Amino acid sequence: MSKAKEGDKVKVHYKGSFKDGKVFDSSEGKDPLEFTIGQKMVVPGFENAVVGMASGEKKKISIQPKEAYGEYKEDLVATVDRSEIPDDIKPELGMMLKVKPEPGRPTAVTVKELNEKTLTLDGNHPFAGKELTFELNLVSIG
């Protein structure tokens, strides 16, 4: 029986949860996730776990932050004056905004804190610093 390897296009059903068991994503009731191993379309720990699996095989894995969305970096958190936010944007806690650092490409940030004068913006991925658990079911290879 063939096993998944780099360059293979695979279809995987999955359920992702945090350490506390709270599910953050699942392919249940949807088409399986399809990706090509080695093209960095999913986090490294997920991709690495699929390598060596056979069609129909199931497994449960735990992925550390460095193999998922990285460690949480305090230097990606900044407080800005509300006057720097365009008037047509009404910031709320948890809202995602796009900012364009000078120079650079637009970056997604989350409003972490806000008050009358300032906003604290977090440029970390929402899952940064978190250990992730995935239940995997390799549906097909090829």
N, C-alpha and C positions, 0 to 999 in steps of 0.2 A: 504494500500500500504506500502511495507517495506521501511525502511529508512536505509541508509548506517551507519554502526557502526564498531567499532574496530573488526578486524579479517576478515572483508569482503574483497573479491577481487573485485575491482571496475575498470570500464573503464570510462575515462573522456576525453572529448574533451576540449581543453583550448586555450586561447590566452593570453600571458603574455606581459605586457607593463610597461614602466617606467611612472613616474608621468607626464612627458611631452607628453605622448601618443605614443612614439616610441616603436614599437613592437620588443621584443627581442626573442620571441619563440612562436610557434603555432603548433597545431596538424592538422591544416587545410590541407586537401589533403593527410593526413597520417592516419594510424590507431590511435585510441584513446590511451592515456597513460593508462597503466594497472599497478596497484599496490595494495598491501594489506594494508589496514588501520592498523596502529599500528606498522608496521615494519620499519618505518623511512626511506622509500625509496624516499620520497619527503620532501620538507621543511615543518616544523610544521604548518605554517599558511595555506598552501595549503591543507594539510591533515585535519586539523581541520575544514576547510570550507566545505569539502566534507561530513564530519560526519553530519548525520541528513537529507541529501538530498535524494530525491526519484528518481528513474529512470526517465529520461526525463526532470528533473528539471534543470533550468538554473539560474545562479546568477553571479553577479559581486562583487568581493571583493578587498579590499586593504590590503596588508600585510606590517606591519612595519618591519624594519631591524632585530629586535631581534627574529621575527618569520620567518625570511627568511634566509639570509646568514650572519647575525650578523652585529654588528656595525663595522665601519672602524677603524682599530687599527694601529696607527702610529708606534708602536713597531714592526710591521711586515714588515717595510720598512728598507732596509739597503743599504748602498753604499759599493761596493767592488771594488778592484783594477782589472783592465782588465786582469792582469797576472793570476788571479785565475780562469779564464774561459779557458777551453781547446782550443787549437789552431784550431781544426776542427770546432768549433762553431763560426759563424759570427753573433753576436748579432745585432738585429734591434729593434727599438722602438715598443712596443706592443708584442714582441715575448714571448712565454711561454717557460720557462726552468725548468728543474728538478734539484734541489739541494739536497744534502744529508748532513744535519747538523750532527755534531758529538756530541753525538750519536743520532741516530734517523732514521726514514724512509724518503725516498725521498719526497720532498715537491715541489709542483708547484709554481713558481713565475713568475711574469710578468716584463719584462724590462720596467721600467717607465721613466728613463732618461739615456742617455749615452753621453760620450764624449771620447776624445782620451785616457784618463787615467782611467776613472772609469765607473761603471754601477750602477744605482740605481735599486734595485730589490724589488718588492712589493709582499709579501706573502699573501695579502688579496685576497679573492674571488673577481672577477671583479664586482659582485653585492653587495659586502659588503657596508653597510651604505645606501643602496637605498631602498626606498619604492616601492613595486611591486604591480601592479594591474593585476588581472586575471579575465577573463570571463570564467566561468565554465559551462559545460553541462554534467551532469552525464548520460552516455549512458546506463550502466548496473551495477547491483550488483550481485555478485555470480559467 
